[in-house]
Amino acid sequence: MPRPTPSPALESLRVLDLTRVRAGPTCARVFADFGADVIKIESPPGVDPNENMSGPRHGYDMQNLHRNKRSLTLNLKKPAAQAILREMIKSADLLIENFRPDVKERLGLDFETLHALNPRLILVSISGFGQSGPYRLRAGFDQIAQGMGGMMSVTGLPGQGPVRAGIAVADSAAGLYGAIGALVALQERAVSGKGQWVQTSLLEAQIAMMDFQAARYLVEGKVPPQAGNDHPYATPMGVYATRDGHINIGVGAEGHWKIFCEVIGRPELASDPRFDFVDKRYTARPELRVIIEEVLTTQDSAHWIAVFAEAGVPAGPIYTVDAMFEDPQVQHLGIAQPVSHPAIGDFRVVGEPVTLSRTPYGIVSPSPDAGEHNDELLAELGYDADAVERLRSEGAI
């Protein structure tokens, strides 16, 4: 496997990653993939009873979340470990954490304390419900945020009851919003010379991801219902049966509707007074679905995907994950990136979904073992071999 090239985009930054599970690591991963020196600070094995919340160290989740990082184990219950962290904070650009607010304060990682140590430091805090307010001390998990953030009320078939999304929407979104906030703060620091406190939460991120569904209520006062696989208000836009399965069709504009009717061999539908405007098609959705599927079930999915693509009608297959990675466009985009691990061999992880023309991201190393870089990082701080061994014997690292 050829040696990948690290990205130079953020190579001047040092990031202290005190996060775990998903939202915080997702935020830190953005900086690691774009070349920052991201140091994953974690408890020594056996100290934290919840250390395996992201699964086995060599498992798929840890490998996908923590690539490109260095690992330093610090037992922050020990004064010597606290002193090491304080020393590292003095020269860091960002500290990312997802402790409950009271835990951060108890550890002396509140913004005021950190700002006194390093006025240029940017603190990124990702919590379940926010740093203040009546729910600030509640433990937050993705599915809880999906429920409270409205997503489960609009997901699933009408009348089915609440349904969670099949991915960690709130976690991943909170991590990305945290990274956006950190990048904004870094740009502002280039002008002011000062760091600041960036805050986001799973709840806020999930509400933001509701986007037009949330705006629908805020602007028009309408509570969006479950719509299943159909678009909330456009038709035909959703999942339709074919002879050998199902496909997605996205006919949103009137121009697409006319072309669609021609392609399926029913041009008269375009001017049918029952269906000649999007609002009418929405009202007559069940009747229209029957008509469309009578045609679509005469041919296989591949046939319809090809003819719709040729005509410029938005449509696409519905893949399982394995089929998704076999798609020629997905392979062309290169989103599955190779990694080599000394213990588990060669595999692929999910790359960054953004391309920069001069300074693209690079995945250069797998997720580190806990404390893999202890000696290296402590040497950079001036600790000699004897001092490192004392820290180890004291249980500080």
Helices and strands as residue ranges (DSSP letters): E 14-17, H 23-33, E 37-42, H 60-65, E 69-73, H 79-89, E 94-97, H 101-106, H 111-117, E 122-127, H 142-148, H 151-154, H 169-192, E 197-201, H 202-210, H 212-220, E 237-241, E 246-250, H 254-263, G 267-271, H 278-283, H 285-296, H 301-311, E 315-317, H 321-326, H 328-333, E 336-341, E 345-350, H 374-380, H 385-393
